[in-house]
Amino acid sequence: MSLVPDQLLYRESHEWVDTATGLVGITDHAQHELTDVVYVELPKVGAVVKAGDHIAVVESVKAASDIYSPVSGEIVEANEALSGDPSLLNTDPYDKGWICKIKVADPAETGALMDAASYRQHIA
């Protein structure tokens, strides 16, 4: 069973966002599906993105997957620790394995995302 923190919001494509901090990452379910992550192409700091825009690529021993922004806004930070240790996505997807931080442009837009209960049903 995958870990699904209650305080986060989720996209159907398995990205999460913490609306309090703007941190974005992939879910525990996604990292299980990918298996061992070997490379992360981080988003560019300063880029302005819309919800659903491609922002990063995660490569594993199994596949490469595009990562999409769950919200619109400006990317204000990328997790450079992933460049040296992409396995952080596998070992700690909700803390040390965050991918980027987005300054959310429109908090009302998060209404289109799933809460934890809905995401649990989505991956069941």
Secondary structure, 3 states (H helix, E strand, C coil): CCCCCCCCEECCCCEEECCCCCEEEECHHHHHHHCCEEEEECCCCCCEECCCCEEEEEEECCCEEEEECCCCEEEEEECCHHHHCCCHHHHCCCCCCCCEEEEECCHHHHHHCECHHHHHHHHC
